[in-house]
Amino acid sequence: MSSTITWFESYWAGIKHEMGGKAASLGEMTGAGLPVPPGFGISTTAYRRTALEADLDQQLAHHLNGMDVNDTDDVSRRCAAIRDIIRTMPMPIEVEEAIRAGYLELSARSGVTDVPVAVRSSATSEDSPDASFAGEHDTYLWVRGGDDVIDAVRRCWASLFTDRATCYRVEMGYEHRSVEMCVVVQKMVRPTAAGVAFTLNPTDGDRSQIAIDSAWGFGEGVVSGEITPDNFLIDKVVREIGRRVVSVKECEFALTDHDTVEKRPLDADRASAPSLTDDQIKGIAALARTAEKHYGCPQDIEWAVDADLPEGQNIILLQARPETVWSKKAPAASSVTKSGDFMASIVSTLMSPLYSRSSADGTEAK
Amino acid sequence: MADRFPSPFDIPTPEGAEGWQDLYAYSSLFSEDRREYEDSMFWFQDGVHWPQVLTPWDATFFEFAITSLSQYNTRHLLVPPANGIDYRILNGYAYLTPVPAPEAEIGARVEQFMQRAGHYFMNWNDLYDKWMVKIRDLVAEMEALHIEPLPEVEDFEAVVASGKGSGSGYALIDAYYRLLSSALKLWQFHFEFLNLGYAAYLDFFGFCKQVFPNIPDLAIAKMVAGVDVDLFRPDDELKRLARMARDTGVADSFVAGNVETTCENLKATDAGRAWISSFQESAEPWFNFSNGSGFYHTDKIWIENVEIPFDFITNYISLLNEGGDLARPVAAIHAERDRIVNEYTDLLTSDEEREAFAGKLGLARVVFPYVENHNFYVEHWSHSVLWRKMRSLGQIFADAGFIAEANDIFYLQRHEVPDALFDLYASWATPAPPRGPKYWPAKVADRKRIVSALKAAKPAPALGVPPEVVTEPFTVMLWGITSDSVAAWLGGGASGEGGIKGFAASPGVAEGPARVIFSADQINEIQQGEILVAPLTAPSWAPIFGKIGATVTDTGGMMSHAAIVCREYGLPAVTGTGFATSNIKTGQRIRVDGSNGTVTILED
C-alpha cells in the first residue's frame, strides 16, 4: 500500500506498478539528476479507493454488461455514462486532501499561487490492459487551482473508458474492473528562454563539446528555425564556454492570456541581449551531459529556463533523444595514430602540420 | 598588413650603439658573407629565454644551448623533418631560425630516427637515471673548479715537494677552459632528452586534437603535467623553513628586510641555530635558484643573495601568523587531473581509441618529468655554479686592476678571457706590468655604454619572410610561436577592439590592477591582488604567486614556466601575448581570462 501521491524525487523502482509508465519515467529521470518539471504522481491506490467508495464496479457491470462492440451508438452512450459517473464520483477525503496538499506544495515550490500545471494520465505498466492506449489517455494543460486539479484528475480517470479502450478490453477479454490508472500532476514550464542542445559539436562531431541554441521565451522558434538563436559551445571536460554567438532575435514565442503560445516582436535591446547567463549556459551543459551519461549515447535535448522556479532549480529538461548524424559516423582517427606502434605515430606527428590546423581553429573560436 | 618582416640588413643600429658587433663572436652576426642565406630565412627574437640584451660573455650559454639543440636533431636522433635551429645576434638580441630538413632526406631519416629515438623511449627510465648521475657528477666537477688568486710563491708541500711539475697560473687557465667545456657538456646533457620529451608530448597532443578537434591545449597539458616536480622544490623549502620558524618559536627573530639582524637573532638561541643549519641544508642544492631565467649574469641567485629567500620566508611567516595556509592544493590538482583523464576516456568511442589514448598518455607521463625537472638542474643549479665561478675569476681580474668589479668580466667575450688570463699570468710569472689594466677598463666602459644604448631600443619581434604556416613542432612547443602570433606581429601589435590575445595557459578569470614588471629586481613592487604583467616569468618567482591574482606574459606557450607555475598555483594565466607589457600600464584595471586567452583593459 503506497501513499496517495509520490513526488518524482521520492520515486523508487519498487512502486513502479502503482505509478504507471509516465510517472515512473519522470521519477527515474529526476533520480538520475535530469531535472524534469517538478511534480508528483497520484498512485493507482487513489483510483482504487475512490472506485471502491463509489461502488464503481457495480456501476460498470450495470452499464457495460451486454454491450455490443459493433454498435457504435450503443458503445458511445454506455461509455459516456460511465465517464460521467467517474467525473462526478466523490473522492475519499484523505485522497482529495492529499492531492490538494500536493498541489499547494507544488505552488509553494514554484513561488506562485495556484501554479499552472499539466494533469496527465499515466498507464500503469507495459503489460496491463490499458497500456495500448497510453497515448490516448487524456492530458489537461494550464490547469490552475485545487478544484480544477481535482476535476482534471477525475477526467483522466474517466479516460479509461473511452469508446476505443472499452471495446478493446471487451475484445481481449479483459475485466473492466481490473483497470486502473495513475495520474501525473506536473508544473507547466513558463520559459524565460528555451532551446535545444547537442552533446557534441554539430559542425565537426567533437564529443568533448556541447552546443546550445537558445532564444527568449518558448522553444518553438528555435526548433522550427523561425528564430535565429544564440549559439554557445561549451567544453564538457574543462567546463568553460569556448564560443558564444549572440544573435539578433527579433521575436519570441510567449504565452497569451488564453494559455496559447504566440510569436511576438521584441524590442531592440532585448533582441540583441544574450538569452542566457553564463551560469545558465553551464547549467544546461551539465544537464545535457547528465542526459548523455544516463542514456549512454550522444543526445539531442530540448530544455527551458523556467521563470517561476528558484535559481539553481530552474533549468528544465523537456525532451531527450539520441543524436543521429555524427553518432553513426566512424571516428576519423587515422590508422597510424591509432596503431600501437608509437614510434610510427611519433614520426607521423612530427611530420604533420598539426599546428596549422589547431591554430586556425583557435582563431575561429576567438 | 605587411606580408613579411624587415630584412635583418635593414635594421638600423640604435643611436650610440655603433660598433656593437665587437661585443659578439663573428660567427653570430649577420653579414654580407652569408647574406643570401640569411635573407631567405625567417628569424624570430627568442624572448622566452633571452628577452634582454646579451652582454658579451652571456652570449656563451645562448650559443652553447642552441647548438646543442641542433646537434641532437641532426646528428644524434635525425629528427625526420627538422634540422637544427640557426642563431644570430642583432643589436644585442638573440634571434633564431628553424632549419627544415631537405625534403629529399626525410624518408631516409625516418628509419634512423625510429631506431635512435626508439631506443630512448624503450629505455627511458634507465637512461634518465643515468642522466641524474651524470648531471650531479658534472655539478660536482664544476664546483671543484679551483679558481683562486695566484699565490706570491707556490706552496712547498703541494707543488714543490710533491713533484707536481705545474703551477697555479697554468691551473687557473686550465680551470677556465674546463669551465667552458663543462658548460658545453652541460648543454649537451640538457638536450639529450628534451626534444624526445617534447616529441612524445606532441604525439599525445596530436592524438587528442584528432579525436577531440576542439580540446583546449590546457586540458592536454593538465593530463600530462606532474604535480610534485623538482622545479617547485625551492619554494616548498621556503615554506618548510617558514613553518619550522613558527613551530620552533623563532618566528620573532625575523626582521623584514634585514638579514644581518635576523641572523644575529637566530644565532642567539639553540632553536635559531638549528633553523640556520636547516636553511643551509635546503640551500644546497635548492637555493641554487635564479630569480630570472638563469641565462643572464645579472639574474640574482638565491644562495648568493640570501636576502631573497629570507624576504620570502619572512613573508611566509607573516602569512602563517595571519592564519594563512601555505600548502599548494596538491590533492585538488591530482583529483582534477584524474577527473579530466577519466572524462576524456569516457568520451572516446572505441576500445581501440581508449587503448591508444592510455598508451600515449602513459608515454607522455614517463617522459615529461624530464621536461619539467631539467630546468632546475641545468638553468638554475648548474648555471648558478658557473656564474659563481665566473664571478670568482672576475674578482681576480678586478683585484689585478683589469676591470673595475667582478661582474665586468661578463663584458669580455668568452674567447677574450683566455687572452686576458694569459696577460695576467705572464705578468705574475715574470713579474712585469700587464697590459690589461690599461686595455680593459676603457673597453669595458665602452661596451657598457653600447649595451645600455642597445637596451634602450626594443628588438624587432621577427625578421625576414615568415612561413605560410608555422609547423615546426619544437618552435611552437618551446617558443610558443604559431601562425597566429606571426600574424599578430605583422599586424604591429596594436591592441584593437579584441583586446590582447595569447595562449589560454591556465584557466579562470581574474580582475585587478596591473603591475607591469620588466625584471626580477622589480618583483618586490608587487602588491596583494595585483595582476602580474611581465615579458616572461621565472620559476623562482613562485613565492609571489601567493600574492597575485593572475599572470600575463609577452612570450611563451602552454609549457612556458609561467603557464606551469600558474596551473600549479591555480591562477589564471595568458601567455605569449606579444605586447602585453607595451600595451598595459601599471595601475590599469585589467581582466584576464585564462580560459579563452584574452586580456581586456577595463579602465585606466
HADDOCK unambig.tbl for C-alpha pairs under 7 A between the chains (distance, minus, plus):
assign (segid A and resid 206 and name CA) (segid B and resid 212 and name CA) 5.20 0.50 0.50
assign (segid A and resid 206 and name CA) (segid B and resid 213 and name CA) 6.00 0.50 0.50
assign (segid A and resid 206 and name CA) (segid B and resid 214 and name CA) 6.89 0.50 0.50
assign (segid A and resid 207 and name CA) (segid B and resid 212 and name CA) 6.62 0.50 0.50
assign (segid A and resid 207 and name CA) (segid B and resid 347 and name CA) 6.37 0.50 0.50
assign (segid A and resid 208 and name CA) (segid B and resid 212 and name CA) 6.09 0.50 0.50
assign (segid A and resid 208 and name CA) (segid B and resid 215 and name CA) 6.93 0.50 0.50
assign (segid A and resid 208 and name CA) (segid B and resid 347 and name CA) 6.74 0.50 0.50
assign (segid A and resid 237 and name CA) (segid B and resid 340 and name CA) 6.06 0.50 0.50
assign (segid A and resid 237 and name CA) (segid B and resid 343 and name CA) 6.34 0.50 0.50
assign (segid A and resid 238 and name CA) (segid B and resid 219 and name CA) 6.78 0.50 0.50
assign (segid A and resid 242 and name CA) (segid B and resid 596 and name CA) 6.96 0.50 0.50
assign (segid A and resid 333 and name CA) (segid B and resid 210 and name CA) 6.08 0.50 0.50
assign (segid A and resid 333 and name CA) (segid B and resid 211 and name CA) 6.28 0.50 0.50
assign (segid A and resid 337 and name CA) (segid B and resid 207 and name CA) 6.58 0.50 0.50
assign (segid A and resid 338 and name CA) (segid B and resid 353 and name CA) 6.49 0.50 0.50
assign (segid A and resid 338 and name CA) (segid B and resid 356 and name CA) 5.69 0.50 0.50
assign (segid A and resid 340 and name CA) (segid B and resid 356 and name CA) 6.59 0.50 0.50
assign (segid A and resid 343 and name CA) (segid B and resid 114 and name CA) 6.06 0.50 0.50
assign (segid A and resid 343 and name CA) (segid B and resid 118 and name CA) 6.42 0.50 0.50
assign (segid A and resid 345 and name CA) (segid B and resid 203 and name CA) 6.86 0.50 0.50
assign (segid A and resid 346 and name CA) (segid B and resid 199 and name CA) 6.63 0.50 0.50
assign (segid A and resid 346 and name CA) (segid B and resid 200 and name CA) 6.59 0.50 0.50
assign (segid A and resid 346 and name CA) (segid B and resid 203 and name CA) 5.36 0.50 0.50
assign (segid A and resid 349 and name CA) (segid B and resid 202 and name CA) 6.90 0.50 0.50
assign (segid A and resid 349 and name CA) (segid B and resid 203 and name CA) 5.46 0.50 0.50
assign (segid A and resid 349 and name CA) (segid B and resid 206 and name CA) 6.47 0.50 0.50
assign (segid A and resid 350 and name CA) (segid B and resid 81 and name CA) 6.98 0.50 0.50
assign (segid A and resid 350 and name CA) (segid B and resid 473 and name CA) 6.46 0.50 0.50
assign (segid A and resid 351 and name CA) (segid B and resid 81 and name CA) 5.89 0.50 0.50
assign (segid A and resid 353 and name CA) (segid B and resid 471 and name CA) 4.82 0.50 0.50
assign (segid A and resid 354 and name CA) (segid B and resid 206 and name CA) 6.71 0.50 0.50
assign (segid A and resid 354 and name CA) (segid B and resid 471 and name CA) 6.92 0.50 0.50
assign (segid A and resid 355 and name CA) (segid B and resid 470 and name CA) 6.98 0.50 0.50
assign (segid A and resid 355 and name CA) (segid B and resid 471 and name CA) 5.70 0.50 0.50
assign (segid A and resid 356 and name CA) (segid B and resid 469 and name CA) 5.75 0.50 0.50
assign (segid A and resid 356 and name CA) (segid B and resid 470 and name CA) 6.51 0.50 0.50
assign (segid A and resid 356 and name CA) (segid B and resid 471 and name CA) 6.30 0.50 0.50
assign (segid A and resid 356 and name CA) (segid B and resid 483 and name CA) 6.90 0.50 0.50
assign (segid A and resid 359 and name CA) (segid B and resid 482 and name CA) 6.95 0.50 0.50
assign (segid A and resid 359 and name CA) (segid B and resid 483 and name CA) 6.70 0.50 0.50
assign (segid A and resid 359 and name CA) (segid B and resid 484 and name CA) 6.60 0.50 0.50
